[in-house]
Amino acid sequence: MREDVAKFTSSIRDDTRLLSAVIAINKAHVVMLTEQKIIQKQDGAKLLAALLKHSDMKLDPSMEDVHMAVEEAVLADAGPEVGGNLHIAKSRNDQVTTAIRMALRAELLSLMRSVAHVQDHLAETAEEHVSTVILEYTHLQPAQPVTFAHYLLSYVEGLERDLQRIQSVYGRVNLCPLGAGALATTSFPIDRDRTAELLGFSGLVENSIDAVGSRDFITETLAALTLIALNLSRFAEDLIIWSSPDFGVVELPDEFTSTSSIMPQKKNPEALEVIRARASHVLGNFVASAAAVKSLPSTYNLDFQEITPKLWESIDTVRASLDMLHKLVPKLKVTADISAKASASFVAATELANVLVRKYNVPFRTAHKIVGALVKSLVESKLTFADATPRLLQKAAEKVAGIKLLVKAEDICELANPLKLVESHKVKGGPAPVEVKRALAAREKQLLLTKSNISKMDKELEEAENKLDATVKQFTGNLRKSATFKNLT
C-alpha cells in the first residue's frame, strides 16, 4: 500500500483506548488455542510471555492499527516460528469489534456511575427545597407554582430512564464476537465460549456474519448518549434562563460563570452554555454514525473505523457534562419568596377555577371563562391577583356566563399564598411537599439498587480479568519451570 494511503486509512491515533482490550483478547485467544491443542503448550506460554511484556507498549504512529502493532511486537519478541501463530483462527474483523465492546462496556459502567452521581446531587439538593416554591412555565409564560424539589425530581426521573437505557445497552454490548474470523469462523476446532468466558462476556454474538458486520451496538449506545445529552441540555437551558434577572428563579455559583470583558455587571452562565452546545456534538455524532452504516453491504467494511472515534468523543462529552452538573447543582441558590411575582403573573387562576367548580358547582369550562375574564379586567386596570374581590368576580361571571356568583372573600384570599397552592396538589407525582418527600424516599431506594447493580457488573468484569490473569500466570509459570529443568539437565 502507498504510504499516503496507509496514513489516510490508519486508525492508530484513535486506538490507544483499545490497547488493553487487544492484549487481553490475544491472551484469551492463546489460552484457548493451547487448551484446544491447536498450538503446543510451550508455544502458547511463549506467546503469553510476550503479550505480558508488551501490556503497556507505546503505539508507533507509523503502524496501521493497534492489532498489527501488538502482533508485530509479539513477532519481534517470540520469533516468527512462534509469534507467527498468534493470529491462528482469528481476524482483525472479529478482534476489532471484540475490543470495542470490551472498551465500551467499561465506559458504560463509568457512565452509569456518573449519571447516578448527578441523581444523588439532584436528590440531595431537592431535600433542601421541599418547601421552596418557584414558578414553573409553559411556553415560557408563568403557569403554576411548584417546589424547586419537585422540579429537580423531574430530572432525577429523566436520568433514571437514561440509566435504564444504558443498562439495557450494556447487556447487548457485553456479547463476544471473537471466533467469527473474517466472516465465516474457521476450520480450526476453536472454543468460542471459552474465550468469551475468559474475557468476561455474558454470551456470544453467534452468527459470524452478524458478529463482524454489525455496529448497531455503537449506534444504539450513541442513541442513548444523545438522549442523555438532550436531557442535560434542557436542564442547562432552564438554569440559563432562570438565572437571568428577568426571571430571577436561581442564582448560579460564581465559579461556574464569568463576567463580560466590557460590562462588569454581567454574570454569564458559560459552563451551562457549553453543556448546551456540546449536546449538539453528541447528536451530530449519532446522525453521522447512523448515516455511515445505513447503506453498507453485509460483513466488514472499513467505514466502521470512522464511527468508533465518534463513540468515544460522545462518551467523553456526556461524562464531562455530567461532571459539571454534579458539581454545580448543590451550589445553586433559589429565590426564597415569589409571592409578589405569583400575584403579578396570576398563577393562582387555575386553582380559582377549581374552587368555583368544587365549592360553587360551576361547570369547569364556565369557571375557566369567568376567571379568564377576571384576569383580563385586572390586567387592563393594571392590578394583580392580590386585588381580586368577590365583586369583581361576580361582574366577570355576569358578563361571560350570565350567572350570579357570590364567592366568599376568604376563598379568594387563600389562593394568594403560593405554598398553600402547592400543598393542595397532593396527587401522586404532584408538587405538594408531602408527596415530594415520598417520591424522594422512593428515589433513594432506587438509587441504592442501581449502585448495587453497577457494582455487581463491575465485579463480574474484575473476576473475569483475574481469572484470565491467573490462567496466563499458570501457563507462563509452566514455561519457566520447563526452562529451569532444561538448564539443570
C-alpha positions in Angstrom: 0.0 0.0 0.0 1.2 3.5 -0.7 2.5 5.4 2.3 0.0 8.2 1.9 -2.9 5.8 1.5 -1.8 3.8 4.6 -1.6 7.0 6.6 -5.0 8.1 5.3 -6.7 4.8 6.3 -4.8 4.3 9.6 -6.7 4.2 12.9 -3.6 4.1 15.1 -4.1 7.6 16.7 -7.6 6.5 18.0 -6.5 3.0 19.0 -4.8 3.8 22.4 -8.2 3.3 24.0 -8.3 -0.3 22.7 -4.8 -1.4 23.6 -5.5 -3.2 27.0 -8.5 -4.9 25.4 -6.5 -6.1 22.4 -3.8 -7.5 24.8 -6.5 -9.3 26.8 -8.1 -10.7 23.6 -4.8 -12.1 22.5 -4.2 -13.6 25.9 -7.6 -15.3 26.0 -7.2 -16.5 22.4 -3.8 -18.0 23.1 -5.1 -19.8 26.2 -7.9 -21.2 24.2 -5.7 -22.3 21.3 -3.4 -24.1 23.8 -6.3 -25.8 25.6 -7.7 -26.9 22.3 -4.3 -28.3 21.4 -4.2 -26.1 18.3 -0.8 -24.9 19.4 1.7 -26.5 21.7 1.8 -25.6 25.4 5.3 -24.3 25.2 4.5 -22.1 22.2 1.4 -20.8 23.9 3.4 -19.9 27.0 5.9 -18.0 24.9 3.2 -16.1 23.2 1.6 -15.2 26.6 5.0 -14.1 28.0 5.5 -11.8 25.0 2.0 -10.4 25.5 2.7 -9.7 29.2 5.9 -8.0 28.2 4.1 -5.6 25.9 1.0 -4.9 28.0 2.0 -1.2 28.4 3.6 -0.8 25.0 3.6 2.6 23.3 1.9 2.6 19.9 4.0 3.6 17.0 2.1 6.2 15.0 3.5 4.8 11.8 1.7 1.5 12.4 -1.6 0.7 10.6 -3.6 -0.1 13.8 -3.3 -1.4 17.3 -3.9 -5.0 16.2 -0.9 -5.1 13.9 1.2 -3.2 16.4 0.6 -5.9 19.0 1.2 -8.7 16.6 4.5 -7.1 15.3 5.7 -6.7 18.9 5.0 -10.3 19.7 6.6 -11.5 16.5 9.8 -9.5 17.4 9.9 -11.0 20.9 8.8 -14.6 20.3 10.2 -15.0 16.8 8.4 -15.9 13.5 8.0 -19.6 14.2 6.1 -19.0 17.5 4.9 -15.4 17.1 3.5 -16.2 13.7 0.9 -18.4 15.3 -0.7 -15.6 17.3 -3.2 -14.9 14.5 -4.3 -18.5 14.1 -8.1 -18.7 13.8 -8.8 -15.0 14.2 -9.1 -11.9 12.0 -8.8 -8.3 12.7 -12.5 -8.2 11.8 -13.6 -10.2 14.8 -10.8 -8.8 17.0 -11.6 -5.1 16.5 -15.3 -5.5 17.3 -14.5 -7.5 20.4 -12.0 -4.9 21.5 -14.5 -2.1 21.0 -17.1 -4.0 23.0 -14.7 -4.5 25.9 -13.6 -0.9 26.0 -17.2 0.2 25.6 -18.6 -1.9 28.4 -16.1 -0.3 30.8 -17.1 3.1 29.6 -20.8 2.3 30.1 -20.2 1.3 33.7 -18.3 4.6 34.3 -21.1 6.5 32.6 -23.7 4.7 34.8 -21.8 5.9 37.9 -21.7 9.4 36.6 -25.4 9.5 36.0 -26.1 8.1 39.4 -23.8 10.8 41.0 -25.8 13.5 39.3 -29.1 11.9 40.5 -27.6 11.8 44.0 -26.8 15.5 44.0 -30.2 16.4 42.5 -32.0 14.4 45.2 -29.8 15.8 48.0 -30.4 19.4 46.8 -34.1 18.6 46.4 -34.3 17.6 50.1 -33.2 21.1 51.0 -36.0 22.7 48.9 -39.1 20.5 49.6 -41.0 23.7 50.6 -39.2 26.2 48.4 -41.8 27.5 45.9 -40.9 28.5 42.4 -42.9 29.4 39.3 -42.9 26.9 36.5 -43.5 28.0 32.9 -45.3 26.6 29.8 -44.5 28.4 26.5 -42.1 30.4 28.7 -45.1 32.0 30.3 -45.7 31.8 34.1 -48.0 28.8 34.6 -48.3 27.3 38.1 -46.3 27.2 41.3 -44.3 24.1 42.2 -41.5 23.4 44.6 -37.9 23.5 43.5 -37.6 20.0 44.8 -40.4 18.8 42.6 -38.6 20.4 39.6 -35.3 18.7 40.4 -37.0 15.4 40.8 -38.3 15.7 37.2 -34.7 15.4 36.1 -33.9 12.6 38.6 -36.7 10.7 36.8 -35.4 11.6 33.4 -31.9 10.4 34.3 -33.4 7.2 35.7 -34.7 6.4 32.2 -31.3 7.3 30.8 -29.7 4.8 33.3 -32.2 2.1 32.3 -31.3 2.6 28.6 -27.6 2.4 29.3 -28.1 -0.8 31.4 -30.1 -2.3 28.6 -27.5 -1.4 26.0 -24.8 -2.8 28.3 -26.5 -6.3 28.1 -26.2 -6.2 24.3 -22.7 -4.8 24.2 -21.4 -7.5 26.6 -21.6 -10.3 24.0 -18.5 -11.7 22.4 -17.9 -11.8 18.6 -14.4 -13.3 18.8 -14.1 -16.5 16.8 -16.2 -15.2 13.9 -13.0 -14.7 12.0 -13.2 -12.6 8.9 -16.8 -13.5 8.4 -17.2 -17.4 8.3 -15.4 -18.6 11.6 -12.6 -21.0 11.0 -11.8 -24.7 10.3 -9.7 -24.9 13.5 -11.6 -26.5 16.4 -11.8 -23.4 18.5 -13.9 -22.9 21.6 -15.7 -19.6 21.3 -17.5 -20.0 24.6 -14.1 -20.3 26.4 -12.7 -17.1 25.1 -16.0 -15.3 25.9 -15.8 -16.6 29.4 -12.1 -15.5 29.8 -13.0 -12.0 28.6 -15.9 -11.7 30.9 -18.7 -11.6 28.3 -22.1 -12.9 29.2 -22.6 -14.7 25.9 -21.8 -14.8 22.1 -22.8 -12.8 19.1 -23.3 -16.2 17.5 -23.8 -15.7 13.8 -20.4 -15.0 12.3 -21.6 -12.5 9.6 -23.6 -10.6 12.2 -20.6 -10.7 14.6 -18.2 -8.9 12.3 -20.7 -6.9 10.2 -22.9 -5.2 12.8 -22.3 -1.9 14.6 -25.8 -1.4 16.0 -24.3 -1.7 19.5 -22.5 1.5 18.7 -25.4 3.3 17.1 -27.6 2.2 20.0 -25.1 3.5 22.5 -24.9 6.8 20.6 -28.7 7.0 20.7 -28.7 6.5 24.5 -25.9 9.1 24.8 -27.9 11.5 22.7 -31.0 11.2 24.9 -28.8 11.9 28.0 -27.2 14.9 26.2 -30.7 16.3 25.3 -31.8 16.0 28.9 -28.7 17.7 30.2 -29.1 20.4 27.5 -32.7 21.2 28.6 -31.7 21.3 32.2 -28.8 23.7 31.4 -31.3 25.8 29.3 -33.6 26.1 32.3 -30.9 27.2 34.6 -29.5 29.7 32.0 -32.9 31.3 31.5 -33.9 31.2 35.2 -30.6 32.7 36.3 -31.3 35.9 34.2 -32.6 38.9 36.3 -35.7 38.9 34.2 -36.7 35.5 35.6 -34.7 35.6 38.9 -35.5 32.0 39.9 -32.0 30.8 40.6 -28.5 32.3 41.1 -25.6 30.4 39.7 -22.4 29.9 41.7 -19.8 32.4 40.7 -17.1 29.8 39.9 -19.3 28.4 37.1 -19.9 31.8 35.5 -17.8 34.6 34.0 -18.1 38.4 33.6 -18.1 40.4 30.5 -14.9 41.9 29.1 -16.7 45.3 28.9 -19.8 45.1 31.1 -18.8 44.5 34.8 -22.3 43.7 36.0 -22.6 40.6 33.8 -22.7 37.1 35.2 -22.5 34.9 32.1 -23.5 31.2 32.5 -20.7 29.9 30.3 -20.4 26.4 31.7 -24.0 25.7 31.1 -23.9 27.2 27.7 -21.0 24.8 26.8 -23.1 21.9 28.0 -26.0 23.0 25.9 -23.7 23.4 22.8 -21.9 20.1 23.2 -25.2 18.2 23.3 -25.4 19.1 19.6 -22.0 17.4 19.0 -23.4 14.2 20.5 -26.5 14.4 18.4 -24.3 15.1 15.3 -22.1 12.0 16.1 -25.2 9.8 16.3 -26.6 11.1 13.0 -23.2 10.8 11.3 -22.7 7.3 12.5 -26.2 6.2 11.5 -25.6 7.7 8.1 -22.3 5.9 7.7 -23.7 2.4 8.3 -27.2 2.8 6.7 -26.1 1.7 3.2 -23.2 -0.6 3.8 -23.2 -4.1 2.4 -23.1 -7.0 4.9 -20.0 -8.2 6.7 -17.0 -5.9 7.4 -16.3 -2.6 5.8 -13.6 -0.1 6.8 -16.3 2.6 7.1 -16.9 1.1 10.6 -13.5 2.5 11.6 -14.8 6.0 11.1 -17.6 5.8 13.6 -15.7 4.4 16.6 -13.9 7.8 17.4 -17.4 9.4 17.4 -18.5 6.9 20.1 -15.5 7.8 22.3 -16.0 11.5 21.7 -19.7 11.3 22.7 -18.9 9.3 25.8 -16.3 11.8 26.9 -18.6 14.8 26.2 -21.5 13.4 28.1 -19.4 12.4 31.1 -17.8 15.8 31.3 -21.2 17.5 31.2 -22.5 15.2 33.9 -19.4 16.1 36.0 -20.0 19.8 35.6 -23.6 19.5 36.7 -23.0 17.3 39.7 -20.5 20.0 41.0 -22.8 22.9 40.1 -26.2 21.7 41.4 -25.5 21.7 45.1 -24.3 25.3 44.9 -27.5 26.7 43.3 -29.3 29.5 45.2 -33.0 29.7 44.8 -35.2 32.8 45.1 -36.9 32.5 48.6 -40.1 34.4 48.1 -42.2 34.5 44.9 -45.4 35.9 46.4 -45.3 39.2 44.5 -44.3 37.5 41.3 -47.0 34.9 41.7 -49.6 37.6 42.2 -48.5 39.7 39.3 -48.5 36.6 36.9 -51.9 35.3 38.1 -50.7 31.7 38.6 -53.5 31.2 41.1 -56.1 31.5 38.3 -56.3 27.7 37.6 -57.0 27.0 41.3 -59.6 29.7 41.5 -61.4 28.0 38.6 -61.1 24.7 40.6 -62.6 26.4 43.6 -65.6 27.6 41.6 -66.2 24.0 40.5 -65.7 22.4 43.9 -67.5 24.9 46.1 -69.9 26.7 43.9 -71.0 23.9 41.4 -69.9 25.9 38.3 -69.0 23.7 35.3 -65.3 23.8 34.7 -65.4 25.3 31.2 -67.7 28.1 32.5 -65.4 28.6 35.5 -62.5 28.9 33.1 -64.2 31.6 31.2 -65.2 33.5 34.3 -61.7 33.5 35.8 -60.2 34.4 32.4 -62.5 37.4 32.2 -61.5 38.4 35.8 -57.8 38.2 34.9 -58.3 40.3 31.8 -60.1 43.0 33.8 -57.4 43.1 36.4 -54.6 43.4 33.7 -56.5 46.2 31.9 -56.7 48.0 35.2 -53.0 47.4 35.9 -53.9 45.3 39.0 -52.7 41.9 40.3 -54.4 38.8 41.7 -54.0 40.3 45.1 -56.6 43.0 44.1 -59.2 40.4 43.1 -62.5 40.7 45.1 -65.8 38.8 45.1 -67.5 41.8 43.5 -65.0 41.8 40.5 -65.5 38.0 40.2 -69.3 38.5 40.2 -69.1 41.1 37.4 -67.0 38.7 35.3 -69.5 35.9 35.9 -72.4 38.0 34.8 -70.5 39.3 31.8 -69.3 36.0 30.3 -71.8 33.4 31.7 -74.8 35.4 32.7 -74.9 33.9 36.2 -75.0 35.4 39.6 -72.0 34.2 41.6 -71.5 35.1 45.2 -68.0 33.9 46.3 -66.6 34.3 49.8 -63.7 36.7 50.2 -61.6 34.1 52.1 -61.9 31.6 49.2 -60.0 34.2 47.0 -57.6 35.3 49.7 -56.4 31.7 50.5 -55.1 31.5 46.9 -52.7 34.4 47.4 -50.2 32.1 49.2 -48.2 30.1 46.7 -47.1 27.5 49.2 -50.8 26.8 50.1 -51.5 26.4 46.4 -48.7 23.8 46.1 -49.7 22.0 49.2 -53.1 21.4 47.8 -51.7 19.4 44.9 -51.2 16.1 46.7 -51.9 13.8 43.8 -49.2 11.1 43.3 -46.4 12.7 41.3 -47.5 16.2 42.3 -45.5 19.1 43.9 -47.0 19.0 47.4 -44.2 18.7 49.9 -45.7 15.6 51.4 -45.8 13.9 48.0 -42.3 15.1 47.1 -40.9 13.6 50.3 -42.5 10.3 49.4 -41.0 10.5 45.9 -37.6 11.3 47.3 -37.7 8.3 49.6 -38.6 6.1 46.6 -35.8 7.5 44.5 -33.3 6.9 47.3 -34.2 3.2 47.3 -33.9 3.0 43.5 -30.5 4.7 43.6 -29.2 2.2 46.1 -30.4 -0.6 43.9 -28.9 1.0 40.8 -25.5 1.4 42.6 -25.7 -2.3 43.7 -26.3 -3.4 40.1 -23.4 -1.3 38.8 -21.1 -2.8 41.5 -22.2 -6.3 40.5 -21.4 -5.7 36.9 -18.0 -4.2 37.9 -17.3 -7.2 40.0 -18.1 -9.7 37.2 -15.6 -8.0 34.9 -13.0 -7.8 37.6 -13.4 -11.5 38.4 -13.1 -12.4 34.7 -9.9 -10.3 34.4 -8.5 -12.0 37.5 -9.3 -15.4 36.1 -7.6 -14.6 32.8 -4.5 -13.3 34.6 -4.4 -16.4 36.8 -4.7 -18.7 33.8 -1.9 -16.8 31.9 0.3 -16.9 35.0 -0.2 -20.7 35.2 0.7 -21.1 31.6 3.8 -18.9 31.7 4.8 -20.4 35.1 4.9 -23.8 33.4 7.2 -22.3 30.8 9.7 -21.1 33.4 9.7 -24.4 35.2 10.4 -26.2 31.9 13.3 -23.8 31.1 14.7 -24.3 34.6 14.5 -28.1 34.3 16.3 -28.0 30.9 19.1 -25.8 32.4 19.6 -28.3 35.2 19.9 -31.2 32.9 
